Amino acid sequence: MHLSPEDEREIRREFDRLTNLTQGELRAWLETPESRKVGMVRKGETESVGRQSARRILAIRETKAADLADADYRHMKKVIGYCRRHLAQRPPAYKTGGDVTDTRWRWSLMNWAHDPLKR
């Protein structure tokens, strides 16, 4: 996969928009029991896909844009797709203004560096 500079900019822009947790917030979140309670764990692994993604997001953010590889852009696109799909599956309580602070839905998104409660 080779992207044009314009495609790279658009992916980074949408990735930055959707991953609204700061580096510090994401690192702190990964230390919580809630972060460990959600997500799919692949056979033979001990950590969920979302938590693995969070670590990759941290690494991508620490990389200069000029040094990002195709694999980094593929992961950013994966994060964008996950966040968009998961946000579209909001629980009914959220759609009616209910509190989703302590929901698995929110926790899952936070493992992908998006907090739906953060503006």
Backbone hydrogen bonds, N-H to C=O, Kabsch-Sander energy under -0.5 kcal/mol:
donor,donor_aa,acceptor,acceptor_aa,energy
3,L,1,M,-0.5
8,E,4,S,-2.5
9,R,5,P,-2.2
10,E,6,E,-2.3
11,I,7,D,-2.5
12,R,8,E,-2.6
13,R,9,R,-2.5
14,E,10,E,-2.4
15,F,11,I,-2.7
16,D,12,R,-2.8
17,R,13,R,-1.9
18,L,14,E,-2.5
19,T,15,F,-2.5
20,N,18,L,-1.6
21,L,113,A,-2.0
26,L,22,T,-2.8
27,R,23,Q,-2.6
28,A,24,G,-2.4
29,W,25,E,-2.6
30,L,26,L,-2.2
31,E,27,R,-0.6
31,E,28,A,-1.1
32,T,29,W,-2.0
36,R,32,T,-0.9
37,K,33,P,-0.8
37,K,34,E,-0.8
38,V,34,E,-0.6
38,V,35,S,-0.5
42,R,40,M,-0.6
45,E,42,R,-2.3
49,V,40,M,-2.6
52,Q,48,S,-2.1
53,S,49,V,-2.4
54,A,50,G,-2.3
55,R,51,R,-1.7
56,R,52,Q,-1.8
57,I,53,S,-2.9
58,L,54,A,-2.4
59,A,55,R,-1.9
60,I,56,R,-2.7
61,R,57,I,-2.6
62,E,58,L,-1.2
63,T,60,I,-1.6
67,D,64,K,-1.7
68,L,65,A,-1.3
72,D,69,A,-0.5
73,Y,69,A,-1.9
74,R,70,D,-2.5
75,H,71,A,-2.0
76,M,72,D,-2.5
77,K,73,Y,-2.4
78,K,74,R,-1.9
79,V,75,H,-2.6
80,I,76,M,-2.5
81,G,77,K,-2.5
82,Y,78,K,-2.6
83,C,79,V,-2.8
84,R,80,I,-2.5
85,R,81,G,-2.5
86,H,82,Y,-3.0
87,L,83,C,-2.7
88,A,84,R,-1.6
89,Q,85,R,-0.6
89,Q,86,H,-1.0
90,R,87,L,-0.9
94,Y,91,P,-1.2
95,K,91,P,-1.6
96,T,92,P,-1.5
97,G,94,Y,-1.7
98,G,93,A,-3.9
100,V,98,G,-0.5
103,T,100,V,-1.4
107,W,103,T,-2.3
108,S,104,R,-2.6
109,L,105,W,-1.8
110,M,106,R,-2.5
111,N,107,W,-1.6
112,W,108,S,-0.6
112,W,109,L,-1.3
113,A,110,M,-1.8
114,H,109,L,-2.2
118,K,115,D,-1.6
